Amino acid sequence: MSFTEFTQKAAAFIMSIVLLLSTSLFGKVYPPEDAEDNTCFTPEGQTMTLIDDNASEYKIIYGSEASLSEANAARILARYLHQISGFELTAAADTEEKAGKEIIVGKTNREGDAFTIDRESLGDEGYEIKTVGEDLVIAGGELRGTLYGVYAFLEKYLNCRWFTKDLIRVPQSGAVVIPASIKIVEKPWLEYRETDWISPRDIEYSIANRQNGNIYRRLSPENGGNFGYAGSFAHTLTNGIVSANTYFDEHPEYFALGKNGKRTRNQLCLTNPETLRIAIDDVLALIRANPDAQIVSVTQHDNQDYCVCDKCRAVDKEEGAHSGTLLRFVNEIADAVKAEGFDNFKVDTFAYQYTRSAPKLTVPRDNVIIRFCTIECCFSHPIAECSEAAAMRRDLDDWKKICETLYVWDYTTNYANFLGPFPDFGVIQQNIQYFVENNVVGVYEEGNYQAAESNGEFGELRAYLLSKLLWDPYIDMDKAMNEFLEAYYGAGWKSIRKYIDMTTANTGRLTYGGRQHMHIFTSMSSDAVLFLNGNQIDYCDSLWKDALEKASLPDEETRIRLSEISWRYWKACNKVKEFSRLCRAEKWQESNKRLYDDIVDLGITRIREGENGKLTDTPDFTKTPNTWYKKVT
């Protein structure tokens, strides 16, 4: 063998090993350890041409008895292939005999000797993408699986992206070419996936990025329907279930006895049998009115006014936790739901604030969901490692031992400062991984649920990353973030990435005051949010300036200005740089005015949560911007 032949063979061998180790071309499969079984690689790089030079040998085939969402999936695939190539593929029902090459979408009569789809294993949402000879098959669960499979194919093989509801990347090419050997099987890690930022409320965005909850979007059967709640999904007790407006005046005994000896409208007495009877009736009525839902929420109101009557206190003492009275109450409702034959419904309740700790004796029924809330959490450090989170880890561990279905309600913004930095990009992936590794099967990532009014702090980036992570917590998050930043901000995106890395590295730091922890109401002036020296502040300023100078499109410039608001807001709250009180008063007050004018110009109308959160029309520029909200009396 000549030296040249030897080096060629060695290079080919090394390349085959690289391809075997790489999942970038074919995507991650579920679960990760199954990659070797579920992914077929093509070391020599053979390809299959679906469309070329305004022609194709392929037809799209769908089932003559396809579900509404599968028929829609075939239409969506045809539409995007046309957008990419300019060529419109023929679509036909499987009643036509096979007469050439086919792209088979969903459940058809083509299944049999050539290939099968294990729909029982895939469930409602899993999918399989594979080549069978010269045919391409995209099929899965008949509710949403095939639909998800089409979008996954467009993303993984044709480089389409749904970055925001208004920023969709569809590459233009006269030829549509894919690997000749494909086999991908994917199933979601989580059965329930929801976040409330801006774009996830959009129908196509939510399908393409696989958000399936029903609180912020209602999906038609053609779009796969939702997995979610009958009516409201939070704080339903006294607000829809045993409504205070209906019962309190005549029957205050149905409601919690407070520590002050008075009944409150804001929580229930959970040991009163009449309260339970009415609650059961209300829950059954909700289920009957929402037959397409799967969950009914029976959740405490958002306060600490739990009942301290003798019966409630006795149960809580026996159980060693305030969750005792709540879980016994919810179990009775769950039994009534099952007795009525609603086997497809589960009853959801909170492990939240005073009910976060699990009871000692009572175990949730098999049709009860415990939704564990991380409201007290630090979001500078991963839950698995944070010194503050020891009690939270213990509580979650106690629930997972006794609970068949465990969800999490997590948080991704600062509710007192919607416009300020919330540098949690270093923990969101690790936290979601922690959840799924501890038996959690549903996650709601609450952000700025009033986000349409105030997208000032990386709202669209968060939405995109959270959507991806809720489907697969083990994605390459750096790659996903960089793709988004480049598409969203343009040529200056690397400077914004450096800013994100800088702020992520400097949140929750060990300072002269000890280890800092950032929470969801932390003041902007706290070292826990950001601990930066003068040089680092100058560096961040230069990064935003560079990004803006490199913007080549008006949309890019607007997005950069919008995202920079959070940085300027932080500087103003901390009175540094152009907002420093060491400057002349008219200078820093003028800087405040420019910040306010830009906030208004960019369409931001809210700076914090709640009735008091709207931006005021009469700001006081002698004060920091966290005070520029309307105070409703």
N, C-alpha and C positions, 0 to 999 in steps of 0.2 A: 504494500500500500504506500502510495506516494505521500509526502508531507501534506500536499494540498488536499488530497482525498481524506487524510486523517483529520485535518482541521475542519473540513466541511462536515464530516460525520460527527465530530465532537460538537460543533456549533449546533447541528440539528438536534443532537441529544440534549444539550443544555436548553435549547428553546422548548423542546417537548416537556422538560421538567418544569420550566417557568410557566408554561401554559397549564400544566396540571395543577400547579400550586395557586394559580390566579383564579379569582372568581369575578374579576372586574368586568369581563366581557359578558358573562352569563348571569350575573346577579347572585345574591345570597339565597340559599334554599333553606327550607325549614324542616327540622331544626338544623343549626349549623353543622353538627357532627355528622349529618346525613349527606353532606355535600358530595362525597365520593360516590354514593349510590344514586343520587338524584340528578347529577349533572353529567352530560356527555360532552366531552371535549373533542375538538377536531384539530389535532396537532398540525396537520398539513395545511390548515386554513381553507378547506373546501367551503364553497358557498352555494347558495341557492338563490336564483333571481326570481322575484315575484313579479316585478314590473320593470320593463326596460324600453327606452326609446318609444314611449307612448303606445306600448303594446304589452300584452300579458297572455300567458297560457293558462292562467288560473281563474277559477270562479270562487266566490265566497258561498259556502253552503251552510244553511241554517235549518233547524228542524221544522217540519211542517206543523208540529205540535209544540213548538218551543214556548218556554215561558215568556212573559212580556219583556223581562229584562234581558233574556238571551237574544230575542229578536232585535231588541234595541242595541245590544252589543254588536251584532252583525252590521247594523246600520252605522254605528259609530266607527267601526273599523273601516268600512268602505269610505266614509266621509274623510277620515284622516289620511288614508292611502291616496285619495284623490287630491287632498291638499298638498301632500308631500310630492307626488309625482306628476300631477296634472292629468292622470289617466283614471277613468272611472271603471272599476271592476264590475263585472256582472255578478249580481247576487241571485241565488236561486234556492228554492226549498229542496229538501232531500228527497222529494218525490221524483225528481229527475234522476235518471240512472247516471252512474259515474261515467264520464266520457273524457276525462282529462285530469289535469292537475287541480287540486282543491285546497282552499283554506277553510277548514271545517270549524265552525263556531258553535259551541254549546252542544246540547244533547241532540244527536241525529241518528238516523238508521245506518250511518257509516260505521258505527261501533260494532265490534264482533271479532272476527278472526284477525283483522289487521291491527286493531288496537282496542283497548278498553280504558274507561275512566272510573276510578274508584271513588264515586261520589259519597259513599258512606264515610270514608276516611276524610274527604275534603270538607264535609259539612256544608253549611250555607255559603261560606265565603272563600274557601280554598280553591285553588285552580291549578291546572297543569298546562304547560306549553311544551309541545314536542313536535318534532318532525317524524313522519312515518313514511318512509320512502321519499317520494318527491312532494308529499302533502304536508301541510302545516295544520296542526290541531291546537285550538285554544278552547278549553272547556273546563268546567268546574261546577261548584254549587249552583243550583238553578235560581237561587234568589239573587246573590250578588257575586258569586264566584266567577262565572264566565265574564261578567262585566268587568270585574277587577282584572281578570286575565287579559282582556283586550288592552286595557290601559297599561298593564305591566309590559305587555309585548311592545307597545308603542314606545314605552320609556326605555326598556332594557335594550332593544334591538334597533330602534329607529331614532333614538336620541330625542324624543319629545319630552317636554317638561311642562308641568303646571305649577309655576312658581308662585303666582298669585292669580286671583280671578281675572285680572286684566293683563297679566304677563304670561303668555303661553308660548313656548318655543316649539315650532313645527318646522324642522329643517326642510329645505326645498331641494329636490333631487329628481333627475329624470329616471334614475334607476333605484329600485327598492331591493336591496340585497341583504340576505341574512345568512348566518352559519348553516351549513348543510345538516349538521347534527345538533339538535337541541333537545334537552329534557330538563325542564324545571318544574318542581312541585313546591308550591308555597301555601302555607296556612297561617292565619294570624296568631300571634302569641296571645292576644287579648280578644275576648268576645265582644267587649264594649269599648269604643274608642271615640272620645269627644274632646274638642277644645273650642273655645268661644271667641277666638280672635277674628279678624275681619274676613279674610278669604274663605275660611272653612264654612262660612254660612252660605256660600255659593254652591249651587247644585253640582255643576260639573267638577269644580275644584274638589269638593268633598268626595266625589266618587273616584276621581283620578288619584287622590291621595288617601283614599280608603277610610274616611271618617263615617261612622255608621250610626251615631246617636241621632235622636230626633228633637232635641231641645232647640237647636239653632238652625236646623234645616229639616224640611219635611220632604222625603223622597217618595215619589210615586212608584207604583209597581213596575213601571217601565224602567225606573232608575234603581230598582232593587229593593225599594222599601227601606224602612229604618229598623234598627234594634234599639228600643228605648221605652220611654215612660208613658203611662196613661195620665195625661194632665201634667201638673207640675212635677219637678224632680227634686225639690228641696223645701224644707221648712213647711211641710204640709199640715202638720198638726196645729189646730186652731185656725188654719188658713186653707179651707177646702175640706178638711176632715175634722169634724166637730167644730164647725166654724164659730168663732167668738161672736161674730156679728149676728148669728142666728140664735145662739143659745145662752150667751153670758148673762144677759139681763135677767132672764127668768130662772136660769139654773147655774148660778156661779159655782155650785158644788162640783160641776163637771170639770172645773178648771183648777189649776195649781194653787195651793196655799203657800204664799210666800213667807220668807223668814220674818217679815213684819206683821204676820198674822192676818194679812188680807189676801183675798183671791185676786189673781192676775189674769188678764185676757191672753197672755202670751205663752202659756204652756198649759197642758192638761194634767188633771189628776188621773194617773194611769191605773189606779186600783179601784176606781169607781166603776161598778158593773154597767151603769147606764152610759158612761163615757165609752166603754168598750162596745156596747151594743150599737150605739150611733156610729162609731168609727167603722165597725164592720159593714153596716148598711152603706155608708159613704164610699168605702173602698169597693164594694161590689158594684155600686152604681158607676164608679169611675171605670171599672173594668168593662162593664157592659157598654159604656159609651165609647170605649176605645179598643175595639176587638183586635186591631192590628198591632197593638203594643204588646210588650212582653213583661213589663215591670210596673209595679205601682209603688210610689214612694210614701212611706209612713215615717216621717222624720221630724225631729224636735224643732221648735222655733229657734231663731238665732239669738239666744240670750241665755243667761244663767238662772232663770226663774223657775227652776225645777220644784216640784211639789215636796213639801216637808210635813204633810199630814202624817198622822201616826201610822197608817197602813203603808204609805209609800216609804217612810223612813224605816219601817220594820223590814220590808223587802230589801231595800238597799243595804241595810245592815247585814241581813242574812247572806246576801250575794257578795258583800264586800266591795260594791261599786254601784254608782248611780245607774249604770246600764242595766242593772237587774230588773227594775220596774219596767223600763222601756222594752227590753227583750221579751219579758213574759207577756206584755201587752201585744207586741208584734207577733209573737208565736201564735197567740189566740186568733189574730186576724188571718195569719197564714193558714191555720187549720180550717177556718171558714172558707177561705178562697179555694182550698183543695176540695172541701166538702161540696162546694157548688160546681165542681167539675172543671174549674179553670186550671187545668194541668199545665198549660203553656205559660202561666203567669208566675212570677216570683214577687215577693214583698221585700222591698228595700228599706233599710233603716240605717241611721248614722252611728258610727263610733266617733263622736265629735265633742271636743272640749270636755264637759263633765261626764259624758258617756264613753270617752275614749278607751278606758280600761275595761277589759272583759270581766263578766261576772264569774263567780266561783262555781256556781251550781248549774244554772240554766244554759242549755246548748241551743243554738239557732236551729229551727226546723230546716229540713232539706230544701224547702222552697223559700228560704229567707236569704237575702243578700245583706251582708254587713259592709257598709261603705265607710272605710277608715279615712279620716280627714287629717291632713298634715299641717293644719293651720299654725300650730306652735313651732313649726320647723324652722331651722336656719337654712337659708338657701345659698350660703357661701360655700358650704362644705357638703360632700355627699352624706346622705343619711347613714350609710353603712359605716362611716368613719367619724362623723361629727361627735364631739364630746358632749354637746347639748342633747343629742338624740338618743341617749341610752334608754330613757324611759319610753320613748316612742318605739324604739326597736323592740323592747320588752312587750309593750302592749300589742304591737302587730304580731309578734310571735305567739302571744296568748290567744289571739283571735284565730290565727291560722290553724291552731291545734284543734279548734272546736267548730270551725265554720267551713261549710262545704263550698260556698260561693263568696269570695272576698273581692271587693272593689276598693279603689282608692280615689279620693278627691284631693287633688294636688293643686299647687298655686304657682303662678309664674309672673307676678307683677307686684309693684308696691302700691297698695290701695290708697295710701295717703298722698302719693306723688306719682300719678300715672305717667307724667312726663319725665320723671327722673330716671337715671340709670338703675337697672336691676340686673347686675352682672352674674347671672346664674348659668351662663353657657358652659361653665366647667362642671356642672352637676346634673343637668337635666337628663343626660343619657345614663349616667351611673345610677340615678334615682329610679328611672324606669326599669333598668335592669334589676335593681334591688327588689322592686315590686314583683316582677314576674318570677324572680328566683325565690320568692316567699309566698307563692300560691295565689297571687293576685291575678284575676282574670278580666278585670275591667278598670279603666282609668279615665277620669275626667280631669283634664288639665285646665283649671280655671285661670284665665288671664284677665285682661281688661274687658270684661263682658259688655262694657259700654264703649268698645274699641272703635266703633264706627265714628265716634265723636272725638277720638283722641289717639290717633296712630302716631305718637311722637317718639316711641322708644322701641325700635326694631320689632314692631308688632307682626309684620308680614314674615320676617325671617323666623321669628319664634313659631308662627303658625306652620310654616313649611317643615321646620325641623321636628316639631312635636308630632305632626301628622306622620312623618316618616318613621319616627321612633315608636309611635304607638302601634304601627303595623309590624315593625321589626326593630326591637331595641338594640340590635347588634350591627346596624348599618355602619358604614364608614362615615361618621358624622362630619369629619373635616372635609371630605370630598363633597358631601351634600351642602355644607355651608358655603364652600368656595364657589360651587356652581351657582348657587343662589346669588351670592354677592356680586359675581361677575355679570350675571344677567341683569340684576336689579340696579346696580350702581354704575356699571360701565367701566371704563379704563382705569379709574381710580380705586377699584374695589380692594386692591391689596392694602391700601392705606387704611381702609375701614376695617379690614381683617386685623391689621396690626393694632388698631384702636380697641377692637373687641378683645384681643389677646392681652393687651395692656390692662384694661379694666378688669378682665377676668382674673388676672394674676394678682391684682391689688385690691380685691374685695375679701373681707373676712380675714385680714392679715393679723399676724402677731405684732402688736404695737406696744408702745410704752404703757398702754392701759391694759395689756393682756390680749388674749385671743379674742378677736371681734367676730360677731355673728350677725348676719343680715337677715331680718325678718320682713314680713309683708307690710309692716307699718313703720319701718325704721326711718328716722329723720334723715334728710339729705345731708345734714351737717355731721352725721355720725361717721366715724372712721370705719365702721363696719361696712358701709356702702362702698366707699373708696378711700384709700389711704395713699395719697400721691404727694410727692415733693414738687418743688417749683419747676425743676427740669422736666419731670414727667408731665406736668401740666402743659408746659411749652411744647413738648413733643406731641401730645394729643392735639393741641391746636394746629400744629404743622400737618398732622395727618388729615384732619378735616379740610384744611386749606388745599392740600395736594389733591384730595379726592374731588373737590369742587372744581379745581382748575382743569382737571382731566375729563370732566363731564362733556360729552359731545352732543347730547340730546336734551331737549327741555325736560323730558320726563326724568332723566337721570339726575339733572340738577335739582329738580323738585324733591326727589326722593332723598338725596343727600342732605338738602336743607331740612327736610322733615326729620330725618334721623339725628341730625346734629343738634336739634332742639334739646334733646335729653342732656347732652354735654353742656350746652350753654345754661340750661336750667340748673344743673349741678353747680357750675361755677358761680351763678348768681346767688344760689342758696348759701354757698360757702364764701361769698364775697371775695373772690379771687380774680386776678387778671383785670379785665376791663370793668369788672364789677367791684373791684377793691375799694374799700373806704379810704385807702391811702391816696386815691385819685381825688381830684376836685369833685365836689358834690354833684355839680352839673354834669360831669363826665360819666360817673357811674349811674346816675339816674337816667341819663340819656341812653346808656347801654341797656338798662332795664326797659326803657320805652321801646327800643329797637327789638328786644326779645319779645315783648308783648305784641308789637305790631306784626312781627313775623309769625307768631303763634296764630294770630287772627287771620293773616294772609294765607296761611297754609290750611285753613279750614278747621283748626282745632278749637273745639268749644267746651272741652271738659279737662280739668286737671286732677281731679280726685274722684273717689267713689261717692255715690249717694246723692241725696237731694241737694246737698251743699257743694256738689262737685263742679257745677258749671262755672265757666270762666266769667268773671265779672266784667261789666261794661265800664266800671269806674275804678281801675286799679290805682293803688297808692305806690308810686314808683320810689318812695323812700323805704319801702319794705321789700322783702325777698319774695320771689314769685310763688312760693308755696302758700302765700296769703291771698293770691289773686283769684279768689273764688267767691261766688255769691253765697251769702249766709242767709239761708231761708229761715224765717221765724214763724 
